[in-house]
Amino acid sequence: MMDALAALERKYKGVRGELLKKVRAEFEQLRPQAGFERGPTMCSACGREMKRSGTDGPLRCMNGHVL
């Protein structure tokens, strides 16, 4: 993604290029934190949080959907 932003920066000059530089800088600041912040897995069917059933069981939501 960062390579795509760099390519767009080279393509667009002026205000658009400056805006793309700012966006890339913001993404680079967020990048180290992304690996540490992992939210709960959500069910794709109903949107509820998935929880593991037992120690090695599959992830299930409150409605019984299995991941």
C-alpha positions as CSV (number, residue, x, y, z in Angstrom):
1,M,0.0,0.0,0.0
2,M,2.8,2.4,0.8
3,D,4.3,1.7,-2.6
4,A,1.0,2.5,-4.2
5,L,0.9,5.8,-2.3
6,A,4.5,6.6,-3.4
7,A,3.5,5.9,-7.0
8,L,0.5,8.2,-6.8
9,E,2.7,11.0,-5.3
10,R,5.0,10.8,-8.3
11,K,2.0,10.9,-10.7
12,Y,0.2,13.8,-9.1
13,K,1.9,17.1,-8.5
14,G,0.8,20.2,-6.6
15,V,-1.9,20.0,-4.0
16,R,-2.9,16.4,-4.7
17,G,0.7,15.3,-4.3
18,E,1.2,17.2,-1.1
19,L,-2.1,15.7,0.3
20,L,-0.9,12.2,-0.6
21,K,2.4,12.8,1.2
22,K,0.5,13.8,4.3
23,V,-1.7,10.7,4.1
24,R,1.4,8.4,3.7
25,A,3.1,10.1,6.7
26,E,0.0,9.4,8.8
27,F,-0.1,5.8,7.7
28,E,3.6,5.4,8.5
29,Q,3.0,6.7,12.1
30,L,0.2,4.2,12.6
31,R,2.1,1.2,11.2
32,P,4.1,0.2,14.3
33,Q,0.9,0.2,16.5
34,A,-1.1,-1.9,14.0
35,G,0.6,-5.2,15.1
36,F,-0.1,-4.7,18.8
37,E,-3.7,-3.6,18.6
38,R,-5.9,-6.5,17.6
39,G,-9.5,-6.3,18.3
40,P,-12.0,-9.2,18.8
41,T,-13.0,-11.3,15.9
42,M,-16.5,-10.5,14.8
43,C,-19.0,-12.9,13.2
44,S,-19.5,-12.3,9.5
45,A,-23.1,-13.4,9.7
46,C,-24.5,-11.4,12.7
47,G,-21.7,-9.1,13.8
48,R,-21.4,-10.5,17.3
49,E,-18.0,-11.2,19.0
50,M,-16.6,-14.7,18.3
51,K,-15.3,-16.7,21.3
52,R,-13.5,-19.9,21.5
53,S,-15.5,-22.9,22.7
54,G,-13.2,-24.9,24.9
55,T,-9.4,-24.7,24.7
56,D,-9.0,-26.0,21.1
57,G,-12.6,-25.6,19.8
58,P,-13.6,-23.4,16.9
59,L,-14.6,-19.8,17.3
60,R,-18.4,-19.4,17.8
61,C,-20.6,-16.4,18.3
62,M,-23.5,-16.1,20.7
63,N,-25.9,-17.2,18.0
64,G,-23.9,-20.4,17.2
65,H,-22.3,-19.3,14.0
66,V,-18.9,-21.0,13.5
67,L,-15.8,-19.4,12.0
